[in-house]
Amino acid sequence: MHAKTQFDNVGDALIVGQAVALMSEHMNVVLSAKGIPAHFSEQIRESTKAPYSELDSGKAEIFLALALRRMHGLRSFYSLIPGGINGEKSTGSYLSGIVYNLALRIMSLFGIVTVQMGVSYDKLGVRHQKLVRGRARALSYHFVRDSQTDEYCRERGITHSGVAPDLAFLIFPDASEKASGRRLAFSFRTDRGGRALIEKIGRMIAASFAADTDIVLVSQVARDTPGMLELQEFLSSLGMKCDFEDVTYSLDAASKVYSTCSVIYSNRLHALLLAASNGVAPCPVISAQVDRKISGIFLDLGNCISIELDSWNGTPLPQPGLEYARAFQKSALMMKSRIKDVTREIFH
């Protein structure tokens, strides 16, 4: 697996680490760390206790090594990383993607099994759709992570093997966890909404909770930090006090903060799931226009609380309790079981 992704997002390190852990149950795993910053490699190690090797090799070296293994009659697999995919490709990225798709097809001719699990698609541009269609046809196994993505792919002729939930569900403990704290966590991506979104979230918080409520604002992605600090300043102007925690450097640090909370409100998928794995009740606060990857997963879980951000009219936010958090954990374990079933289908 080549781990090149967004390096400022501990959520990406979380799911890459869980992909490594999942595959290591069935084979020896080699992770290509070429071009990967040291802090991200460390976050991947935090995500999994499973054994794996890390090499400073790029895609070309990986492809060659896998081809040599096949020439010696050894079973070999190549895994693409999981995650959300959207937007358009530049002309250069499109041409590079065509070469990558060709390489995947050549690997299949050698008998190398190519896999992608836990992926979602939304708002793909014309060139990007063409690339994804070609990539999907080249892959041996291609599992999307929610039913909305399944429908999106069917409408656009993107072939896939079925639905396998987000790999973050693998971190949920088999026995229900109970969060030890009473704080309310808020973690938001604000770069797409700017100051207007920050102030709307602030008004939502002020309309829902007393000024002395124990609130923590969490930045789990580096580019969220400026927005969370602006939100802290705005809440202060409304007479509310809140803490700020930057956990962009460590999954362990994020889990430690979430373990002091009872509820998390967020439009970040892996903030919601990481907090929930620590016994926190997750409440997505999302826009139907831009947060389909979150709504799709929570719809598949069923009976989940979700707040529609665009249509919020001053109604106080819900405050789910321990019973809801435990029910969510049970649903998450069903997702975890589904991922394990799909993995056995692929590797046996």
C-alpha positions, -999 to +999 in steps of 0.1 A: +000+000+000+012+035-009+001+059+019+001+092+001-029+112+011-037+144+032-010+146+058-027+173+079-056+150+088-053+125+116-085+109+103-066+098+072-039+083+093-066+065+113-081+047+082-047+040+066-036+024+098-068+004+101-064-008+065-029-020+074-043-038+105-070-054+085-047-068+059-021-079+084-046-105+097-042-123+064-007-115+051+026-096+056+020-059+049+044-035+033+036+002+035+053+026+011+063+057+029+081+075+001+071+112+003+053+106+036+063+131+064+075+115+097+046+128+117+021+111+095+040+078+097+039+081+134+002+087+134-003+055+113+017+036+139-006+050+166-036+038+146-025+001+146-007-023+168-004-048+139+030-056+126+040-042+092+071-031+072+076+004+061+098+011+031+110+043+014+098+031-020+075+046-045+048+031-067+072+020-095+094+000-070+063-015-055+049-026-088+083-042-098+086-060-065+050-074-068+057-086-104+089-104-092+069-121-065+043-133-090+071-147-112+081-168-083+046-181-079+038-161-047+003-146-041+005-108-041-019-080-034-018-042-040-042-020-020-052+016-028-059+038+002-095+043+016-112+077+019-135+103+003-129+113-033-145+143-050-138+173-072-122+176-106-087+167-119-063+190-136-051+180-171-017+169-156-034+149-128-058+133-154-029+121-176-010+108-145-042+090-135-045+073-169-009+060-165-018+047-130-049+029-143-028+013-170-003+001-143-032-015-124-043-033-155-008-046-161-006-058-125-038-078-131-021-095-161+006-106-137-021-121-114-016-094-088-049-088-069-057-051-066-080-039-039-098-007-027-121-007+003-138+020+023-140+047-005-167+072-013-173+095-043-192+127-046-193+156-070-167+142-094-158+164-123-160+151-159-123+141-162-123+127-126-153+105-134-136+090-164-106+082-143-126+066-116-146+045-141-113+032-156-098+026-122-129+007-111-127-016-141-090-022-135-094-032-099-100-068-088-121-056-058-136-022-054-159-017-023-176+017-016-183+026+020-220+036+020-253+031+002-254+067-011-220+061-029-234+028-042-262+047-058-239+074-071-217+048-088-246+030-103-260+063-118-226+070-134-215+036-146-188+032-120-185-006-114-180-018-078-180-050-058-205-038-031-206-019+001-179-022+029-182+004+056-156+030+066-125+014+081-127+036+111-154+013+125-126-012+131-114+009+161-146+003+180-139-020+210-159-052+212-171-042+247-190-009+249-169+020+261-182+047+284-168+082+281-156+095+315-164+132+310-192+156+307-177+181+282-194+188+249-170+186+219-174+207+188-151+200+157-159+216+124-145+221+089-151+258+082-129+266+052-159+260+028-182+284+047-159+310+061-169+336+087-207+331+080-205+294+089-184+301+120-209+326+133-238+303+125-222+275+145-215+300+173-252+311+174-263+275+173-241+267+204-253+299+223-289+291+216-285+255+229-264+257+260-259+278+291-229+301+293-212+280+319-215+247+299-182+228+297-173+231+260-142+221+241-135+230+205-113+204+188-092+208+157-085+173+143-073+186+109-046+213+107-066+236+083-095+236+108-074+253+134-079+289+123-117+284+121-119+268+155-099+296+170-123+321+154-152+302+168-137+304+203-133+342+199-169+345+186-183+325+215-163+346+239-180+377+224-214+361+232-203+356+268-195+319+266-163+303+277-148+273+260-115+254+257-096+247+225-076+215+218-053+210+189-050+172+183-038+173+147-005+158+158-017+126+174-046+101+174-038+093+210-042+129+219-075+131+201-088+100+219-076+114+253-096+146+247-127+128+235-127+105+265-134+136+286-166+143+266-202+130+265-213+144+231-196+155+199-211+178+173-192+179+140-191+179+102-159+158+103-166+121+097-136+108+116-140+132+145-175+118+149-163+081+147-131+085+167-151+102+195-178+076+193-153+048+197-144+064+230-180+062+242-191+097+231-225+102+215-219+115+179-242+142+164-234+151+128-242+188+121-241+187+083-251+203+050-269+180+026-251+197-002-215+191+009-215+164+035-229+134+017-200+111+028-212+117+064-250+115+058-245+083+037-227+064+065-251+076+093-281+067+071-267+032+068-263+030+105-299+038+110-318+055+139-291+082+142-294+118+153-284+143+126-287+181+125-293+198+091-271+228+092-286+247+062-321+246+076-313+253+113-339+278+126-328+284+162-340+251+177-317+239+205-293+211+196-303+176+209-282+163+239-282+125+235-272+105+266-253+073+274-281+050+261-278+066+227-240+063+227-242+026+236-268+020+209-245+037+184-216+015+195-237-016+189-245-004+153-208+004+148-199-032+157-223-045+131-204-023+105-171-037+119-183-073+114-193-064+078-158-052+070-143-084+084-167-105+062-157-085+031-120-089+040-123-127+042-140-127+008-111-109-007-081-126+009-093-162+010 
